Amino acid sequence: MKAKILIVEDIFIEAQSLNVILTAADYITCTIARSVPQALTILEKEKPDIVLLDICLHGAETGIDLGHILHERDIPFIYLSANSGRKSLEQAKVTKPYGFMAKPFRARDVLNMLDVALYLHRNRPEEKQESRGRKAVMNNLPPELTHLTSKSNAFVTAMERAMNVSSCDTSVLILGESGTGKGVMAEAIHQLSARKHKPFIAVNCGAIPANLIESELFGHEKGAFTSAIASKCGKFEQANGGTLFLDEIGELPPELQVKFLRVLQDREVEPIGGHTRKVDIRIIAATNKDLEEEVASGRFRIDLFYRLHVFPVTMPPLRERQEDIPLLASYFLQKYSSMKSPTPLELSAKAMAQLTSYLWPGNIRELENTIQRNIVMAKGQVIETLEMPAFKKLHVTDSARVNGRFKTITENERDHIIEVLQSCNGKIAGKNGAADILNINANTLNSRMKKLGIDRLLTSAEKDT
């Protein structure tokens, strides 16, 4: 039997539009509520299974106020919003909704979101069974994912969310610092899904030059532009039937965000110089940026943010999963030891202590590189001591204060980038370049430099030499 749904929306046309979508899909709808008091009355009388709730209700009480009540009563709900600022989003997230849905509504988005929310609510683990459930999460991984062993509650929680969403076809947004394994988690979701025998196509949006990214993603027809000597199939079409993983989605140029939104909404792509084509893909995106901050600053479309933020999965930094360092180190020793020895090398107690006492600002990627480098330099079967990353506390050349006040985060970021650039003689990309030292993509660094005016500073300095 289909779920019973309460719509809490004070704009008549939008409420009716939702009602039509739901009834056409055989859902049962309650009386439409246009305020929090009305909603509370209907909750008592009609007992809905899930609530679609407008954030910005008119009146003394907002949708967020009702969200707190719904969370306390363990009634699942999804927020509806046309445009919310960062403050409203932060307040809304505290109430633990099962998702956000952007206006105007499309039938496919509404029904997909409901399927995900109802599935997650029905299959959430009970608090008293949490530890047993988390152990089962890691034991139930397929053979190709057994390398994802973990003792960390933070990682197992992320893995549990990935397993829950894998059976749905909804979009997933993976959040976390650089090097935390967002790409590995994206592949895990694909391997756990019904699409696992179809393509998994990964694209780093920050690594493709701005003038090529549209062609890379959407493809082009022969003769569409000067260098288009042959037709090219874009990444969206290459992933047809499978999963497209878009890493560093926050680097997607604003003009392409519109085209990407269309793919999410209609599952159609339009190659440069060609006609629209249908694609059957599952979208997984990842970013180490604060997308809410990007939305607030106007650099990322709010409607795209909502459609990506259907189901976020947060990857914990390595410093928050210290208990996993020995497990990860052992895995990387097994993986890379064949470069030096037919049997895996081992770490001494002193070497392991070096690993567990370091904070790993570069996360798992930095740990992997460290193990690989030390295997190459190993003198015997046991690595007695490790050459650790030369991570230094970098100090800006100026004082932490300016004109008697503390510098802003932006001012400190600018000074930090300038000092790193000076340390590598202005080199940005490549080994030991500024981007490598800062552990960010070179395109991302160029973008930050342009925003902070550092590129103008460097250009001026070059003219003076």
C-alpha positions in Angstrom: 0.0 0.0 0.0 1.3 3.4 -0.9 2.2 5.9 1.8 0.0 8.7 3.1 1.5 12.1 2.5 0.8 15.5 4.1 1.7 18.6 2.1 2.4 21.7 4.1 2.6 24.5 1.6 1.0 28.0 1.8 1.2 28.8 -2.0 -2.0 27.3 -3.5 -0.6 26.6 -7.0 2.5 24.8 -5.7 0.5 22.7 -3.2 -2.0 21.6 -5.9 0.9 20.8 -8.3 2.4 18.5 -5.7 -1.0 16.9 -5.0 -1.5 16.1 -8.7 1.9 14.5 -8.9 1.3 12.4 -5.8 -2.2 11.2 -6.6 -1.2 10.3 -10.2 1.4 8.0 -8.7 -1.3 6.4 -6.4 -0.1 8.0 -3.2 -2.7 9.0 -0.6 -2.7 12.7 0.3 -4.0 14.3 3.4 -5.8 17.6 3.6 -3.3 20.3 2.5 -2.0 22.4 5.4 -1.1 26.1 4.9 0.3 26.8 8.3 2.0 25.0 11.3 -1.2 25.0 13.4 -3.2 23.5 10.5 -0.5 20.9 10.0 -0.5 19.9 13.7 -4.2 19.4 13.6 -4.0 17.3 10.4 -1.2 15.2 11.9 -3.4 14.2 14.8 -6.4 13.4 12.7 -5.1 11.8 9.5 -1.8 10.3 10.6 0.5 10.8 7.6 3.5 8.5 6.9 5.6 11.4 5.6 5.4 15.2 5.3 6.4 17.5 2.4 7.2 20.7 4.2 7.8 24.2 2.9 10.7 25.9 4.8 9.3 29.5 4.3 5.8 29.3 5.6 4.1 32.6 6.3 3.0 33.2 9.9 4.5 33.2 13.4 5.9 29.6 12.9 8.0 28.5 10.0 8.6 25.1 8.4 11.7 24.7 10.5 9.7 25.1 13.7 7.4 22.2 12.4 10.5 20.3 11.4 11.7 20.2 15.0 8.3 18.8 16.1 8.3 16.2 13.3 11.8 15.0 14.2 10.8 14.6 17.9 7.7 12.6 16.8 9.8 10.4 14.5 7.8 11.4 11.4 9.9 11.6 8.3 9.8 14.8 6.3 11.3 16.5 3.2 11.8 20.2 3.0 10.6 22.2 0.0 12.3 25.5 -0.9 12.6 28.0 -3.7 15.5 29.9 -2.3 17.1 29.6 1.1 20.1 31.4 2.5 23.0 29.7 4.3 21.5 30.5 7.7 18.2 28.9 6.9 19.9 25.8 5.5 22.0 25.4 8.7 18.8 25.8 10.8 17.0 23.3 8.6 19.7 20.7 8.8 19.6 20.6 12.6 16.0 19.1 12.3 17.4 16.1 10.4 15.1 16.1 7.3 15.2 13.2 4.8 16.1 15.6 2.1 15.6 19.0 0.4 13.5 19.5 -2.8 13.8 22.6 -5.0 10.9 24.4 -6.6 9.5 24.2 -9.2 8.7 20.5 -8.8 9.2 17.8 -11.4 7.3 14.6 -11.0 10.4 12.4 -11.4 12.3 14.4 -8.7 9.4 14.3 -6.3 8.8 10.5 -6.6 12.5 9.6 -6.5 12.9 11.7 -3.3 9.9 10.1 -1.7 11.2 6.6 -2.5 14.6 7.4 -0.9 13.1 9.0 2.2 10.7 6.2 2.9 13.3 3.6 2.3 15.8 5.2 4.6 13.2 5.7 7.3 11.9 2.2 7.2 15.4 0.7 7.1 17.2 2.9 9.6 18.9 0.9 12.5 17.5 1.1 16.0 19.8 2.8 18.4 20.2 -0.2 20.6 21.2 -2.3 17.6 23.6 0.3 16.3 26.9 -1.4 17.2 25.7 -4.8 16.0 24.4 -3.2 12.8 27.7 -1.5 12.2 29.6 -4.7 12.5 27.2 -6.3 10.0 27.9 -3.4 7.6 31.5 -4.3 7.1 30.8 -8.1 7.1 28.3 -7.8 4.3 30.5 -6.1 1.8 31.0 -8.0 -1.5 34.5 -9.5 -2.2 35.6 -6.6 -4.4 35.1 -4.2 -1.5 36.7 -6.2 1.4 39.7 -3.8 1.4 37.4 -1.2 3.0 37.8 -2.7 6.4 37.4 -0.2 9.3 37.1 0.0 13.0 36.1 3.6 12.9 32.5 4.5 13.8 32.7 7.6 11.5 33.8 5.6 8.5 31.4 2.7 9.1 28.5 5.3 9.4 29.5 6.6 5.9 29.7 3.1 4.6 26.3 2.3 6.0 24.8 5.3 4.3 26.4 4.2 1.1 24.9 0.7 1.4 21.5 2.2 2.1 21.4 4.4 -0.9 23.1 2.0 -3.3 19.8 0.2 -4.1 18.1 3.5 -5.1 18.9 5.4 -8.3 19.0 8.7 -6.6 21.9 11.2 -6.9 24.5 11.1 -4.1 26.8 13.9 -3.0 30.0 12.8 -1.2 31.6 15.4 1.0 35.0 15.5 2.7 38.5 16.9 2.7 40.9 16.1 -0.2 42.4 12.6 0.1 39.7 11.1 2.3 38.6 8.5 -0.3 35.6 10.1 -1.9 36.4 8.4 -5.2 36.7 5.0 -3.5 33.3 5.5 -1.9 31.7 6.4 -5.2 33.0 3.2 -6.7 31.7 1.3 -3.7 28.2 2.7 -4.2 28.4 1.7 -7.9 29.6 -1.9 -7.0 26.8 -2.3 -4.5 24.1 -1.2 -7.0 22.2 -3.0 -9.7 24.4 -1.0 -12.2 27.7 -2.7 -11.1 28.0 -4.6 -14.4 27.7 -1.3 -16.4 30.3 1.5 -16.9 31.7 3.5 -14.0 33.0 6.7 -15.5 35.0 9.1 -13.3 35.6 12.8 -14.2 37.6 15.3 -12.3 35.9 18.6 -13.1 38.8 20.6 -11.7 41.4 18.9 -13.9 39.8 19.6 -17.3 40.6 23.0 -18.9 37.6 25.3 -18.8 37.5 25.5 -22.7 37.3 21.7 -23.0 35.0 20.6 -20.1 31.7 21.0 -22.1 33.0 18.8 -24.9 34.4 16.3 -22.4 31.1 16.0 -20.5 28.5 16.4 -23.3 30.5 15.4 -26.4 30.4 17.2 -29.8 29.6 16.6 -33.4 32.1 16.7 -36.2 32.6 20.3 -37.3 30.9 21.8 -34.2 34.0 24.0 -33.8 37.4 24.5 -35.5 39.2 21.5 -34.0 36.3 19.1 -34.0 37.6 16.9 -36.9 35.4 14.0 -35.7 32.4 13.4 -33.5 33.1 12.7 -29.8 31.0 10.8 -27.3 30.9 12.7 -24.0 31.3 11.2 -20.5 27.6 11.3 -19.9 26.9 9.0 -22.9 29.9 6.8 -22.0 28.3 6.2 -18.6 25.0 5.2 -20.2 23.4 2.4 -18.2 26.0 2.9 -15.4 27.3 5.5 -13.0 28.9 8.9 -13.7 31.2 10.1 -10.9 31.8 13.9 -11.0 34.7 14.7 -8.7 35.3 18.3 -7.6 31.7 19.3 -8.8 32.3 22.7 -7.1 34.7 23.5 -9.9 32.0 23.2 -12.6 31.7 26.6 -14.4 28.4 28.5 -13.8 27.4 28.3 -17.5 27.8 24.5 -17.5 25.8 24.1 -14.2 22.7 24.9 -16.2 23.3 22.1 -18.7 24.2 19.7 -15.9 20.9 20.6 -14.1 19.0 19.6 -17.3 20.7 16.2 -17.3 19.7 15.7 -13.7 16.1 16.8 -14.4 15.4 15.2 -17.8 18.2 12.6 -18.2 19.0 14.2 -21.6 22.4 15.5 -22.9 22.9 17.8 -25.8 26.3 17.5 -27.5 27.9 20.6 -28.9 26.5 21.0 -32.4 24.1 18.1 -31.9 20.6 17.1 -30.8 19.4 16.0 -27.4 19.8 12.4 -26.5 18.4 10.3 -23.6 20.8 8.8 -21.1 20.2 6.3 -18.3 22.8 7.2 -15.7 23.2 7.4 -12.0 25.0 10.6 -10.8 27.4 10.6 -7.9 29.2 13.9 -7.2 31.9 14.8 -4.8 33.5 18.0 -3.5 35.9 19.2 -0.8 34.3 22.7 -1.0 31.6 24.0 1.2 28.8 24.1 -1.4 26.5 26.0 0.9 29.1 28.8 1.0 29.4 28.6 -2.8 25.6 28.9 -3.1 25.6 31.9 -0.7 28.3 33.6 -2.7 26.5 33.0 -6.0 29.1 30.7 -7.4 26.9 27.6 -7.3 23.3 27.4 -8.4 20.9 26.7 -5.5 18.6 24.5 -7.6 21.6 22.3 -8.6 22.7 22.2 -5.0 19.3 20.9 -3.9 19.2 18.3 -6.6 22.6 17.0 -5.7 22.1 17.2 -2.0 19.3 14.5 -2.0 21.6 12.1 -0.2 24.9 13.4 1.2 27.6 11.0 2.5 30.4 12.6 4.5 33.9 11.0 4.5 35.7 11.5 7.8 39.3 12.9 7.7 42.0 10.4 8.7 42.7 12.3 11.9 39.2 11.3 13.1 39.8 7.6 12.4 43.2 7.0 13.9 42.2 3.4 14.8 42.2 2.7 11.0 45.8 3.8 10.4 47.3 0.3 11.1 44.6 -1.3 8.9 45.3 1.1 6.0 49.0 0.8 6.4 48.8 -3.0 6.2 46.6 -2.7 3.1 49.1 -0.4 1.3 52.0 -2.6 2.3 50.3 -5.6 0.7 49.4 -3.5 -2.4 52.9 -2.1 -3.1 55.4 -4.6 -1.6 55.6 -6.5 -4.9 57.7 -3.6 -6.2 60.5 -4.7 -3.8 59.8 -8.2 -2.5 57.7 -11.3 -3.3 56.3 -11.2 0.2 54.7 -8.1 1.9 57.1 -6.0 3.9 56.3 -5.2 7.6 56.5 -2.2 9.8 58.3 -2.1 13.1 56.6 -0.9 16.3 58.6 2.3 16.0 57.4 2.9 12.4 53.8 2.2 13.3 54.1 4.7 16.1 55.3 7.3 13.7 52.2 6.7 11.5 49.7 6.9 14.4 51.2 10.0 15.9 51.0 12.1 12.7 47.9 14.2 11.9 47.8 13.4 8.2 46.6 16.7 6.7 46.6 15.0 3.3 44.5 12.1 4.7 44.6 8.6 3.2 46.2 9.8 0.0 49.2 11.1 2.0 49.4 7.9 4.0 49.4 5.8 0.8 52.1 8.0 -0.8 54.2 7.7 2.4 54.0 3.9 2.5 54.8 3.6 -1.2 57.8 5.9 -0.9 59.2 4.0 2.1 58.8 0.6 0.4 61.0 1.9 -2.4 63.7 2.9 0.1 63.4 -0.2 2.3 66.7 -2.0 3.2 65.1 -5.2 4.4 61.9 -7.1 5.0 61.1 -5.0 8.1 60.8 -1.2 7.7 62.4 0.0 11.0 61.8 3.7 10.7 59.9 5.8 8.2 60.7 8.9 6.2 57.6 11.0 7.1 56.1 13.9 5.1 57.9 17.2 5.6 54.8 18.9 6.9 55.7 22.2 8.5 53.8 24.9 10.3 53.8 27.6 7.7 53.9 31.1 9.1 52.8 34.1 7.1 55.5 36.7 6.7 53.3 39.5 8.1 51.9 39.7 11.6 48.6 38.0 12.3 47.3 41.5 12.9 46.9 44.4 10.5 46.1 47.9 11.6 45.6 46.7 15.2 43.0 44.0 14.3 43.2 40.3 13.5 43.3 39.4 9.8 40.3 37.9 8.2 40.3 34.3 7.0 40.5 35.6 3.4 43.5 37.8 4.3 45.3 34.9 6.0 44.5 32.6 3.0 46.0 35.2 0.6 49.2 35.5 2.7 49.5 31.7 3.0 49.2 31.2 -0.7 51.7 34.0 -1.4 54.2 32.5 1.0 53.9 29.0 -0.6 54.3 30.5 -4.1 57.4 32.4 -2.9 58.9 29.1 -1.5 58.6 27.4 -4.9 59.5 30.4 -7.0 56.0 30.9 -8.4 55.6 27.4 -9.7 52.0 26.4 -9.5 51.5 22.9 -11.1 53.6 19.8 -11.1 55.7 18.1 -8.4 56.7 20.5 -5.6 54.6 23.2 -7.1 52.3 25.4 -5.0 49.3 23.2 -5.7 51.2 20.1 -4.7 52.3 21.7 -1.5 48.8 22.9 -0.7 47.3 19.6 -1.7 44.7 21.1 -4.1 44.2 20.9 -7.8 46.2 23.4 -9.9 43.0 24.8 -11.5 41.5 25.3 -8.0 44.6 27.2 -7.0 44.5 29.4 -10.1 40.9 30.1 -9.3 41.6 31.1 -5.7 44.6 33.2 -6.8 42.4 35.1 -9.3 39.7 35.7 -6.7 42.3 36.9 -4.1 44.1 39.1 -6.7 47.3 37.1 -6.4 47.6 36.6 -10.1 47.7 40.4 -10.6 50.4 40.7 -8.0 52.5 38.0 -9.7 52.0 39.6 -13.1 53.1 43.0 -11.8 56.2 41.4 -10.2 57.1 39.7 -13.5 56.9 43.1 -15.3 59.3 44.6 -12.8 61.9 41.9 -13.5 
